């Protein structure tokens, strides 16, 4: 487990009220609510970075006819598969 650092910051009363409400509803502590919020924010940021990198990569070298054919075959196979999702 990585080392944890305690931080202090201020919140407005309404934000704190909503955090307390969420903590109560989930049986979490305030700290857990804030950790989850930060984790979700950072995950969203990572995903956006990856999406931008993928878009840049495909922009620099778009898929060719062979890749398009493989993709179409995959989509067709998924459509005809009997998947119990």
N, CA, C and O atoms as CSV, one atom per row, in Angstrom:
chain,resi,resn,atom,element,x,y,z
A,1,UNK,N,N,0.853,-1.176,0.000
A,1,UNK,CA,C,0.000,0.000,0.000
A,1,UNK,C,C,0.896,1.235,0.000
A,1,UNK,O,O,1.912,1.269,0.694
A,2,UNK,N,N,0.528,2.222,-0.758
A,2,UNK,CA,C,1.335,3.430,-0.830
A,2,UNK,C,C,1.137,4.291,0.420
A,2,UNK,O,O,0.131,4.196,1.124
A,3,UNK,N,N,2.120,5.113,0.654
A,3,UNK,CA,C,2.050,6.005,1.806
A,3,UNK,C,C,0.928,7.022,1.606
A,3,UNK,O,O,0.744,7.548,0.508
A,4,UNK,N,N,0.195,7.288,2.659
A,4,UNK,CA,C,-0.895,8.256,2.598
A,4,UNK,C,C,-0.467,9.542,3.284
A,4,UNK,O,O,0.265,9.521,4.273
A,5,UNK,N,N,-0.925,10.639,2.755
A,5,UNK,CA,C,-0.658,11.950,3.327
A,5,UNK,C,C,-1.978,12.593,3.701
A,5,UNK,O,O,-2.905,12.647,2.893
A,6,UNK,N,N,-2.056,13.065,4.894
A,6,UNK,CA,C,-3.266,13.747,5.347
A,6,UNK,C,C,-3.241,15.178,4.836
A,6,UNK,O,O,-2.209,15.847,4.894
A,7,UNK,N,N,-4.380,15.646,4.333
A,7,UNK,CA,C,-4.492,17.023,3.855
A,7,UNK,C,C,-5.687,17.687,4.522
A,7,UNK,O,O,-6.604,17.022,5.003
A,8,UNK,N,N,-5.654,18.997,4.540
A,8,UNK,CA,C,-6.767,19.769,5.091
A,8,UNK,C,C,-7.177,20.818,4.069
A,8,UNK,O,O,-6.331,21.448,3.435
A,9,UNK,N,N,-8.471,20.997,3.920
A,9,UNK,CA,C,-8.973,22.043,3.035
A,9,UNK,C,C,-10.351,22.453,3.504
A,9,UNK,O,O,-10.953,21.798,4.354
A,10,UNK,N,N,-10.839,23.528,2.951
A,10,UNK,CA,C,-12.129,24.063,3.368
A,10,UNK,C,C,-13.187,23.800,2.309
A,10,UNK,O,O,-12.913,23.811,1.109
A,11,UNK,N,N,-14.393,23.563,2.783
A,11,UNK,CA,C,-15.550,23.398,1.914
A,11,UNK,C,C,-16.655,24.323,2.388
A,11,UNK,O,O,-16.740,24.668,3.567
A,12,UNK,N,N,-17.497,24.717,1.449
A,12,UNK,CA,C,-18.657,25.509,1.854
A,12,UNK,C,C,-19.656,24.597,2.567
A,12,UNK,O,O,-19.621,23.378,2.392
A,13,UNK,N,N,-20.526,25.175,3.354
A,13,UNK,CA,C,-21.461,24.412,4.176
A,13,UNK,C,C,-22.388,23.519,3.357
A,13,UNK,O,O,-22.694,22.400,3.769
A,14,UNK,N,N,-22.830,23.996,2.219
A,14,UNK,CA,C,-23.736,23.195,1.393
A,14,UNK,C,C,-23.033,21.956,0.845
A,14,UNK,O,O,-23.613,20.871,0.839
A,15,UNK,N,N,-21.802,22.103,0.389
A,15,UNK,CA,C,-21.043,20.940,-0.093
A,15,UNK,C,C,-20.844,19.940,1.032
A,15,UNK,O,O,-21.009,18.736,0.835
A,16,UNK,N,N,-20.490,20.433,2.207
A,16,UNK,CA,C,-20.290,19.552,3.352
A,16,UNK,C,C,-21.595,18.845,3.727
A,16,UNK,O,O,-21.579,17.664,4.073
A,17,UNK,N,N,-22.705,19.546,3.661
A,17,UNK,CA,C,-23.996,18.931,3.962
A,17,UNK,C,C,-24.281,17.793,2.984
A,17,UNK,O,O,-24.746,16.726,3.387
A,18,UNK,N,N,-24.004,18.020,1.708
A,18,UNK,CA,C,-24.250,16.989,0.702
A,18,UNK,C,C,-23.301,15.801,0.870
A,18,UNK,O,O,-23.697,14.655,0.661
A,19,UNK,N,N,-22.065,16.072,1.244
A,19,UNK,CA,C,-21.113,14.993,1.505
A,19,UNK,C,C,-21.581,14.159,2.688
A,19,UNK,O,O,-21.539,12.929,2.640
A,20,UNK,N,N,-22.026,14.823,3.749
A,20,UNK,CA,C,-22.534,14.105,4.920
A,20,UNK,C,C,-23.764,13.271,4.566
A,20,UNK,O,O,-23.916,12.147,5.045
A,21,UNK,N,N,-24.624,13.816,3.742
A,21,UNK,CA,C,-25.827,13.096,3.315
A,21,UNK,C,C,-25.431,11.838,2.543
A,21,UNK,O,O,-25.980,10.761,2.778
A,22,UNK,N,N,-24.482,11.978,1.628
A,22,UNK,CA,C,-24.016,10.833,0.842
A,22,UNK,C,C,-23.319,9.809,1.738
A,22,UNK,O,O,-23.532,8.605,1.596
A,23,UNK,N,N,-22.492,10.291,2.656
A,23,UNK,CA,C,-21.796,9.389,3.576
A,23,UNK,C,C,-22.791,8.582,4.393
A,23,UNK,O,O,-22.619,7.376,4.571
A,24,UNK,N,N,-23.821,9.233,4.885
A,24,UNK,CA,C,-24.847,8.538,5.671
A,24,UNK,C,C,-25.566,7.497,4.819
A,24,UNK,O,O,-25.790,6.371,5.264
A,25,UNK,N,N,-25.923,7.872,3.608
A,25,UNK,CA,C,-26.657,6.962,2.726
A,25,UNK,C,C,-25.835,5.722,2.379
A,25,UNK,O,O,-26.388,4.635,2.215
A,26,UNK,N,N,-24.524,5.883,2.269
A,26,UNK,CA,C,-23.660,4.767,1.885
A,26,UNK,C,C,-22.978,4.104,3.076
A,26,UNK,O,O,-22.252,3.124,2.912
A,27,UNK,N,N,-23.207,4.633,4.267
A,27,UNK,CA,C,-22.519,4.159,5.485
A,27,UNK,C,C,-21.006,4.296,5.338
A,27,UNK,O,O,-20.241,3.406,5.711
A,28,UNK,N,N,-20.602,5.426,4.789
A,28,UNK,CA,C,-19.185,5.746,4.601
A,28,UNK,C,C,-18.823,6.901,5.524
A,28,UNK,O,O,-19.691,7.572,6.082
A,29,UNK,N,N,-17.527,7.116,5.668
A,29,UNK,CA,C,-17.044,8.310,6.350
A,29,UNK,C,C,-16.960,9.452,5.340
A,29,UNK,O,O,-17.005,9.233,4.129
A,30,UNK,N,N,-16.837,10.662,5.854
A,30,UNK,CA,C,-16.599,11.806,4.954
A,30,UNK,C,C,-15.349,11.557,4.119
A,30,UNK,O,O,-15.333,11.798,2.912
A,31,UNK,N,N,-14.305,11.072,4.783
A,31,UNK,CA,C,-13.037,10.844,4.083
A,31,UNK,C,C,-13.207,9.857,2.931
A,31,UNK,O,O,-12.635,10.047,1.857
A,32,UNK,N,N,-13.985,8.812,3.153
A,32,UNK,CA,C,-14.196,7.832,2.093
A,32,UNK,C,C,-14.952,8.447,0.923
A,32,UNK,O,O,-14.631,8.165,-0.232
A,33,UNK,N,N,-15.941,9.272,1.196
A,33,UNK,CA,C,-16.666,9.964,0.129
A,33,UNK,C,C,-15.690,10.805,-0.698
A,33,UNK,O,O,-15.723,10.776,-1.928
A,34,UNK,N,N,-14.833,11.545,-0.019
A,34,UNK,CA,C,-13.888,12.408,-0.727
A,34,UNK,C,C,-12.846,11.601,-1.491
A,34,UNK,O,O,-12.463,11.983,-2.597
A,35,UNK,N,N,-12.378,10.486,-0.918
A,35,UNK,CA,C,-11.413,9.633,-1.633
A,35,UNK,C,C,-12.033,9.074,-2.905
A,35,UNK,O,O,-11.396,9.065,-3.958
A,36,UNK,N,N,-13.271,8.608,-2.812
A,36,UNK,CA,C,-13.954,8.063,-3.989
A,36,UNK,C,C,-14.130,9.160,-5.045
A,36,UNK,O,O,-13.931,8.913,-6.234
A,37,UNK,N,N,-14.497,10.350,-4.618
A,37,UNK,CA,C,-14.674,11.462,-5.559
A,37,UNK,C,C,-13.363,11.789,-6.272
A,37,UNK,O,O,-13.349,12.004,-7.484
A,38,UNK,N,N,-12.276,11.824,-5.529
A,38,UNK,CA,C,-10.967,12.114,-6.133
A,38,UNK,C,C,-10.572,10.985,-7.077
A,38,UNK,O,O,-10.087,11.247,-8.178
A,39,UNK,N,N,-10.772,9.726,-6.663
A,39,UNK,CA,C,-10.444,8.590,-7.534
A,39,UNK,C,C,-11.218,8.656,-8.841
A,39,UNK,O,O,-10.660,8.414,-9.912
A,40,UNK,N,N,-12.514,8.986,-8.754
A,40,UNK,CA,C,-13.331,9.076,-9.967
A,40,UNK,C,C,-12.883,10.225,-10.867
A,40,UNK,O,O,-12.853,10.078,-12.089
A,41,UNK,N,N,-12.538,11.354,-10.278
A,41,UNK,CA,C,-12.051,12.490,-11.054
A,41,UNK,C,C,-10.755,12.141,-11.775
A,41,UNK,O,O,-10.599,12.442,-12.958
A,42,UNK,N,N,-9.828,11.506,-11.065
A,42,UNK,CA,C,-8.550,11.141,-11.674
A,42,UNK,C,C,-8.720,10.059,-12.738
A,42,UNK,O,O,-8.022,10.081,-13.752
A,43,UNK,N,N,-9.634,9.116,-12.523
A,43,UNK,CA,C,-9.899,8.089,-13.529
A,43,UNK,C,C,-10.476,8.716,-14.794
A,43,UNK,O,O,-10.094,8.343,-15.904
A,44,UNK,N,N,-11.391,9.661,-14.632
A,44,UNK,CA,C,-11.969,10.361,-15.782
A,44,UNK,C,C,-10.886,11.106,-16.554
A,44,UNK,O,O,-10.875,11.118,-17.785
A,45,UNK,N,N,-9.988,11.717,-15.816
A,45,UNK,CA,C,-8.879,12.450,-16.457
A,45,UNK,C,C,-7.960,11.489,-17.227
A,45,UNK,O,O,-7.553,11.782,-18.351
A,46,UNK,N,N,-7.634,10.330,-16.610
A,46,UNK,CA,C,-6.801,9.327,-17.287
A,46,UNK,C,C,-7.479,8.839,-18.554
A,46,UNK,O,O,-6.837,8.722,-19.598
A,47,UNK,N,N,-8.782,8.550,-18.471
A,47,UNK,CA,C,-9.514,8.071,-19.641
A,47,UNK,C,C,-9.526,9.110,-20.759
A,47,UNK,O,O,-9.398,8.763,-21.933
A,48,UNK,N,N,-9.679,10.373,-20.399
A,48,UNK,CA,C,-9.668,11.439,-21.414
A,48,UNK,C,C,-8.298,11.532,-22.076
A,48,UNK,O,O,-8.202,11.755,-23.282
A,49,UNK,N,N,-7.246,11.363,-21.292
A,49,UNK,CA,C,-5.886,11.396,-21.845
A,49,UNK,C,C,-5.683,10.243,-22.816
A,49,UNK,O,O,-5.136,10.431,-23.903
A,50,UNK,N,N,-6.123,9.043,-22.426
A,50,UNK,CA,C,-5.996,7.879,-23.304
A,50,UNK,C,C,-6.810,8.064,-24.568
A,50,UNK,O,O,-6.335,7.748,-25.659
A,51,UNK,N,N,-8.041,8.575,-24.441
A,51,UNK,CA,C,-8.872,8.836,-25.616
A,51,UNK,C,C,-8.191,9.801,-26.575
A,51,UNK,O,O,-8.227,9.606,-27.790
A,52,UNK,N,N,-7.569,10.846,-26.027
A,52,UNK,CA,C,-6.866,11.824,-26.878
A,52,UNK,C,C,-5.679,11.177,-27.567
A,52,UNK,O,O,-5.413,11.457,-28.736
A,53,UNK,N,N,-4.959,10.315,-26.856
A,53,UNK,CA,C,-3.818,9.632,-27.460
A,53,UNK,C,C,-4.266,8.687,-28.568
A,53,UNK,O,O,-3.637,8.621,-29.624
A,54,UNK,N,N,-5.350,7.956,-28.329
A,54,UNK,CA,C,-5.879,7.070,-29.373
A,54,UNK,C,C,-6.332,7.860,-30.597
A,54,UNK,O,O,-6.052,7.471,-31.731
A,55,UNK,N,N,-7.027,8.960,-30.367
A,55,UNK,CA,C,-7.484,9.779,-31.489
A,55,UNK,C,C,-6.299,10.314,-32.284
A,55,UNK,O,O,-6.330,10.340,-33.514
A,56,UNK,N,N,-5.257,10.741,-31.579
A,56,UNK,CA,C,-4.061,11.250,-32.263
A,56,UNK,C,C,-3.390,10.135,-33.063
A,56,UNK,O,O,-2.932,10.354,-34.185
A,57,UNK,N,N,-3.337,8.942,-32.477
A,57,UNK,CA,C,-2.720,7.808,-33.173
A,57,UNK,C,C,-3.485,7.419,-34.422
A,57,UNK,O,O,-2.891,7.203,-35.479
A,58,UNK,N,N,-4.807,7.329,-34.305
A,58,UNK,CA,C,-5.603,6.987,-35.479
A,58,UNK,C,C,-5.593,8.115,-36.502
A,58,UNK,O,O,-5.704,7.866,-37.703
A,59,UNK,N,N,-5.462,9.352,-36.034
A,59,UNK,CA,C,-5.363,10.467,-36.967
A,59,UNK,C,C,-4.067,10.433,-37.747
A,59,UNK,O,O,-4.036,10.772,-38.930
A,60,UNK,N,N,-2.991,10.022,-37.080
A,60,UNK,CA,C,-1.679,9.952,-37.735
A,60,UNK,C,C,-1.603,8.763,-38.681
A,60,UNK,O,O,-0.953,8.840,-39.723
A,61,UNK,N,N,-2.263,7.665,-38.327
A,61,UNK,CA,C,-2.241,6.473,-39.177
A,61,UNK,C,C,-3.623,5.822,-39.142
A,61,UNK,O,O,-3.853,4.881,-38.382
A,62,UNK,N,N,-4.539,6.329,-39.968
A,62,UNK,CA,C,-5.898,5.789,-39.963
A,62,UNK,C,C,-5.908,4.323,-40.389
A,62,UNK,O,O,-5.021,3.884,-41.121
A,63,UNK,N,N,-6.902,3.568,-39.935
A,63,UNK,CA,C,-6.989,2.168,-40.329
A,63,UNK,C,C,-7.138,2.032,-41.842
A,63,UNK,O,O,-7.783,2.852,-42.496
A,64,UNK,N,N,-6.533,0.992,-42.376
A,64,UNK,CA,C,-6.633,0.736,-43.807
A,64,UNK,C,C,-7.748,-0.234,-44.117
A,64,UNK,O,O,-8.539,-0.589,-43.243
A,65,UNK,N,N,-7.807,-0.659,-45.363
A,65,UNK,CA,C,-8.875,-1.549,-45.830
A,65,UNK,C,C,-8.853,-2.876,-45.085
A,65,UNK,O,O,-9.910,-3.423,-44.772
A,66,UNK,N,N,-7.656,-3.406,-44.793
A,66,UNK,CA,C,-7.574,-4.698,-44.102
A,66,UNK,C,C,-8.135,-4.595,-42.678
A,66,UNK,O,O,-8.885,-5.467,-42.239
A,67,UNK,N,N,-7.767,-3.524,-41.961
A,67,UNK,CA,C,-8.297,-3.327,-40.606
A,67,UNK,C,C,-9.806,-3.144,-40.629
A,67,UNK,O,O,-10.515,-3.661,-39.765
A,68,UNK,N,N,-10.298,-2.405,-41.624
A,68,UNK,CA,C,-11.736,-2.213,-41.750
A,68,UNK,C,C,-12.454,-3.547,-41.996
A,68,UNK,O,O,-13.526,-3.788,-41.441
A,69,UNK,N,N,-11.865,-4.404,-42.823
A,69,UNK,CA,C,-12.464,-5.707,-43.115
A,69,UNK,C,C,-12.513,-6.571,-41.853
A,69,UNK,O,O,-13.525,-7.219,-41.585
A,70,UNK,N,N,-11.425,-6.582,-41.080
A,70,UNK,CA,C,-11.408,-7.348,-39.824
A,70,UNK,C,C,-12.455,-6.816,-38.849
A,70,UNK,O,O,-13.148,-7.590,-38.188
A,71,UNK,N,N,-12.562,-5.528,-38.766
A,71,UNK,CA,C,-13.551,-4.929,-37.863
A,71,UNK,C,C,-14.963,-5.308,-38.285
A,71,UNK,O,O,-15.796,-5.633,-37.438
A,72,UNK,N,N,-15.236,-5.270,-39.559
A,72,UNK,CA,C,-16.563,-5.626,-40.066
A,72,UNK,C,C,-16.874,-7.086,-39.789
A,72,UNK,O,O,-17.994,-7.418,-39.403
A,73,UNK,N,N,-15.884,-7.973,-39.984
A,73,UNK,CA,C,-16.094,-9.394,-39.693
A,73,UNK,C,C,-16.375,-9.603,-38.207
A,73,UNK,O,O,-17.210,-10.431,-37.845
A,74,UNK,N,N,-15.695,-8.870,-37.361
A,74,UNK,CA,C,-15.902,-8.990,-35.922
A,74,UNK,C,C,-17.313,-8.549,-35.551
A,74,UNK,O,O,-17.999,-9.224,-34.783
A,75,UNK,N,N,-17.736,-7.436,-36.088
A,75,UNK,CA,C,-19.086,-6.935,-35.810
A,75,UNK,C,C,-20.124,-7.936,-36.304
A,75,UNK,O,O,-21.096,-8.216,-35.603
A,76,UNK,N,N,-19.927,-8.478,-37.507
A,76,UNK,CA,C,-20.864,-9.469,-38.044
A,76,UNK,C,C,-20.913,-10.703,-37.163
A,76,UNK,O,O,-21.992,-11.244,-36.920
A,77,UNK,N,N,-19.758,-11.162,-36.677
A,77,UNK,CA,C,-19.710,-12.355,-35.823
A,77,UNK,C,C,-20.429,-12.081,-34.502
A,77,UNK,O,O,-21.136,-12.955,-34.000
A,78,UNK,N,N,-20.267,-10.902,-33.937
A,78,UNK,CA,C,-20.966,-10.570,-32.695
A,78,UNK,C,C,-22.467,-10.514,-32.899
A,78,UNK,O,O,-23.235,-10.924,-32.029
A,79,UNK,N,N,-22.883,-10.010,-34.042
A,79,UNK,CA,C,-24.314,-9.935,-34.312
A,79,UNK,C,C,-24.956,-11.316,-34.411
A,79,UNK,O,O,-26.090,-11.508,-33.974
A,80,UNK,N,N,-24.234,-12.275,-34.982
A,80,UNK,CA,C,-24.799,-13.613,-35.182
A,80,UNK,C,C,-24.548,-14.544,-34.008
A,80,UNK,O,O,-25.149,-15.616,-33.932
A,81,UNK,N,N,-23.679,-14.157,-33.102
A,81,UNK,CA,C,-23.373,-15.016,-31.935
A,81,UNK,C,C,-24.561,-15.075,-30.998
A,81,UNK,O,O,-25.311,-14.112,-30.838
A,82,UNK,N,N,-24.705,-16.223,-30.391
A,82,UNK,CA,C,-25.775,-16.401,-29.408
A,82,UNK,C,C,-25.180,-16.142,-28.033
A,82,UNK,O,O,-24.812,-17.074,-27.317
A,83,UNK,N,N,-25.088,-14.857,-27.667
A,83,UNK,CA,C,-24.457,-14.477,-26.406
A,83,UNK,C,C,-25.526,-14.239,-25.357
A,83,UNK,O,O,-26.517,-13.547,-25.591
A,84,UNK,N,N,-25.299,-14.830,-24.201
A,84,UNK,CA,C,-26.229,-14.648,-23.081
A,84,UNK,C,C,-25.647,-13.619,-22.125
A,84,UNK,O,O,-25.082,-13.979,-21.092
A,85,UNK,N,N,-25.778,-12.371,-22.456
A,85,UNK,CA,C,-25.200,-11.294,-21.630
A,85,UNK,C,C,-26.203,-10.945,-20.638
A,85,UNK,O,O,-25.973,-10.061,-19.812
